[in-house]
């Protein structure tokens, strides 16, 4: 992924930042490759966006490898300032507060606590 990311950031305009779509394509390409080796959920940040890929994990009760592997919770009530959004992500819900499972193969990008883009593998 690092080699592909360097190619994306250094091709064309040296001072231009690649679009969200181009960066998402790089992360999706990496997620597809990584999933071929087994369960592969991950977080990755390029300094502007936080990417999260949900795959499969060993489930705590059944010990089976299956989805969901990541959960998210949108938390407008914990924002410290007006108009601030917060998203929490974890491998298991941390409370009964309405955590939602991410589907297997979903990749999201987050900026400032809000989902900017999403892709399904």
C-alpha angles and dihedrals in degrees: 000000000000092000091048091046091051090051091051094048096044101042119096116347111030094207098041121099114222115250122261088253093056092047090047089052090055092051092045090051089051092047091052091051094046094048090060088069096053139278107357122174115160148162122224131177127196092191093265105047133032112218122201124190119193117202126145134308141183104278112229098228104036098028087221122136107242145117141314100068099156135034129194135200124196107214116189090157094064094053111125096209136033115279092014119136127201130194121189120200128189141156090245131023108269095205143358090267099117105281112182123213118236112230119250109272097019120140120191132181119212130196124179092349096307130104107248100179141356136199132186119213 
